[in-house]
Amino acid sequence: RKNGKNEFLIFYNSLNKKDKEKLLSIITNVEKYGLITARKLQWVKKIDNNLYELRSKVGTNIQRAIYFHIEDENYIITHGFTKKTQKTPIDEINHGKELRREYLTDKEK
């Protein structure tokens, strides 16, 4: 959440029907089959220490969602974006780090 807004939900709701369905199926499959299988099948990719991306593609539409682990089997999806280049944009990685830092700082209070 940033300024009281759930950035991932806003992003998700902006997607067309096919992109929404694919991204939701990726999230569901990661939950169902676990991270080891998800990494092998390239549904998720580690991008930093405790920062990962969910990977979804429908045709030429490439969607990504940044998430991090909080405890046990719980994760927080910080935000999503449409990928237009080969590499994950550094601004998106930094934004995920910032949201993770804010969440963990608020949790300690």
Summary of the structure (lengths in Angstrom):
residues: 109
radius of gyration: 13.5
end to end distance: 16.2
largest distance: 43.9
contacts: 279
relative contact order: 0.15
helix: 46%
strand: 32%
